Amino acid sequence: MDETSIGWWGVPLAIFAGAIRISTPFLFVSLGEMVTEKSGRINLGLEGTLIMGAMSAYGIAYLTGSPWLGVLVAGLVGTIFGMLHAGICSLPKVNDIAVGIALMLFGTGLAFYLGKPLVQPQAPNLPSFNFGWWSDLQQVQSALKINALFIIGVVLAPVFLWALRNTRWGLILRIVGDSSDAARAMGYSPLAVRLVATAFGGFMAGVGGSFLSLYYPGSWNEGLSSGQGITAVALVIFARWNPMNCLWASLLFGGASALGPALQSVGVTQGYYLFNAAPYVLTLLILILSSSSHRHIAGAPGELSVTR
Amino acid sequence: MSNKLEISRRSLLLSGAVGAAGLAVSSLPFGRALAAGSLSVGFIYVGPRDDYGYNQAHAQGAVALKKLPGVKVTEEERVPETVDVEKTMESMINLDGAKLIFPTSFGYFDPYVLKLAKKYPDVTFMHCGGLWKEGEPDNAHSYFGYIDEAEYLSGIVAGHATKSKKLGFIAAKPIPQVLRNINAFTLGARSVDPAITTQVIFTGDWSMPVKEAEATNSMADQGIDVVTCHVDSPKVIVETAEKRGMFTTGYHANQAALAPKGYLTGAEWNWEALYPSFVADVLAGTTIPHLVRGGLKEKIVKTSPYGAMVGAAARKQADAVKAQLEAGTFVIFKGPIKDNKGNTVIAAGVSQGQTDIALESMSYLVEGVIGSTS
């Protein structure tokens, strides 16, 4: 046991470590949802998908002993949920927000039902890399224990940015999202593109859920997601549909979530309810500061029902 | 609309059932003997019953009842503290014939239990943690345990285990029961070494897995080496602490299986010892007190077996205090006690024994606790 205390340095360190530990589910869900929204559809059901992903990943990891198989299955379950959302929304005059809310409740309920026998067992967790070997401080070592999924997420963000701007796929996605008439005129089926985009968003949300149950906090529990999925959907709008901004927004949210416990641990004990609300206050502030009544929200897909 | 219909159907069923039961008891000579041998019991939990925590402790009590001959147990999990619990209780009474109900969550009592107790005077309601007051229905009862006795013992063991002299306590909300546990834990630890401090982190709610994990990690970063908690399910905290190489003391139920290296001991409910006595009382028609309270002496709370890493000195001191608590000769809240702002909260020479009603409205943190109640 390390006996050294790092005192106030613990606060920035905790925010840094929290940014890495807490942000991963936000990152995956928001990157996936960014793709879905770029195609002109919003999937609020990702909260349910996230919880289904967390539950199925935990179950599969427990039954097979392989956490990575759990991650894969979580992604597949997410894909099914995404396709379900897209399938229902393909029907004429169906509102994607209403379907999303229904799927959110359905996914949550189904996960609680199927996850009943999984509350007690302990499943193997995902491995992490030790990037803190250079430090003697046990606190730094712990903060730099970084999970592979986080690294994948960080790599995916610039890849998405590049793919959206420079690939044929990215172009089709943006056309469909900005004007389905134009897409149809060019011979692309908006419904098919949206199906793929929503299924992909579901896949990412499922993987994000697997991080919750298999790495941090690392167990299946019915209170596991306290709204991370729905927050991530909001983060996409906050990030102005830009993958790199999704990354920064997720990190900001993760770090701000760590603020409450970290401040209490160094003895700042007054007003912890306020510190616990820090992520939300921060979001409101940034949204207010960056809002404008003159210009259209930059990057907003034209077909998206919430911005139309 | 449909709700009204449902209730009237249920009342109809009930009047039929009561009539039939009354007929059976009054007209048949063996009716009463038969009724005395069998009992339908309902258990209602606010969360999953295998949560390694609050609900599991009650479910273990239910398991003890299932072993009794002639006792039928019905359980329902994840019942919110809303009108839902009223519906659950009514269906247990009307459809399962429950005569004894354990609504185990704090928020079930007022108004739901009180309302149904008036409506069904022949059903006994045993509510955990409630505050039965004079004038409330006769068939409603509340029970609770002085688990701070077990927390004091955990504190002693933690006080011996810590090297950094810094303990951590992750709690949900600053309510009297929680503060009492934090204070008893700290007093126990400081009876080993007065230099020990307890850092408190409030997470804000009873089940916040991510925040609980984050709190455990920030405690580890601050050099805290023993952590305990008062949340609904200590699973995440105990697992995270084990990963960080910290010691833990458990709460509600036994979490030793989750942390073979770090689980020192823990404060557990002993409902499996208490509940069979309630069943026996109901079957025998004995009057149960409206406020059932007790600690180690009454076998309402217990401690987890010591982990292998607990040293001889710790065992000796904890066992000695435990023997006094079981004999009823030890007082935890004995003046002079100062709060962590320097005010004297219990004057020298004043002993607040377990049954002292002043303890049930505790609003301070004792000297040595780093934290604040607001």
Interface residues (C-beta under 8 A of the other chain):
Chain A: M1 D2 E3 T4 S5 I6 G7 G10 L13 A14 A17 G18 R21 I22 F112 K116 V119 Q120 Q122 Q138 Q139 S142 A143 L212 Y216 P217 G218 S219 N221 E222 G223 L224 S226 Q228 S257 A258 G260 P261 A262 Q264 S265 V266 G267 T269 Q270 G271 Y272 Y273 N276
Chain B: G47 P48 D50 D51 Y52 R78 K163 S164 K166 G168 Q199 V200 I201 F202 T203 G204 S207 M208 P209 V210 K211 E212 A213 E214 A215 N217 S218 M219 A220 D221 Q222 G223 I224 D225 S233 K235 V236 E239 T240 R244 G245 M246 L258 I370 G371 S372 S374
